[in-house]
């Protein structure tokens, strides 16, 4: 190979990199970023729905939905999706304690704590005078 790595070891390393995306490719989302635009910090909680589909042939267990902070809530529970099944995931965002440009998220975890995907919420929060 010319760089001091035996060909067998290089093949194993390359195989690992090729297989890595497969472990995270069980769910696909209609979109993964919700840009709320400009919001007032004294505004009400807002809601949005993401759609996920199990694109694998095997069942996928979403064990936990982990929000990045208390300003985000998820209206979903642990669920198992069979191949091709669809799940609507509704999230809410409360801008009342935020200011400026913010990015928050909800991470979907399997039973082993592995990430199945991340849904982002972006907004520009303004204060009122």
Beta strands, then each sheet from edge to edge (+ up, - down):
strand 1: 27-29
strand 2: 33-40
strand 3: 46-54
strand 4: 60-62
strand 5: 64-67
strand 6: 72-74
strand 7: 79-81
strand 8: 86-93
strand 9: 100-109
strand 10: 115-126
sheet 1: 1+ 3- 8+ 6-
sheet 2: 2+ 10+ 9- 5+
sheet 3: 4+ 7-
end
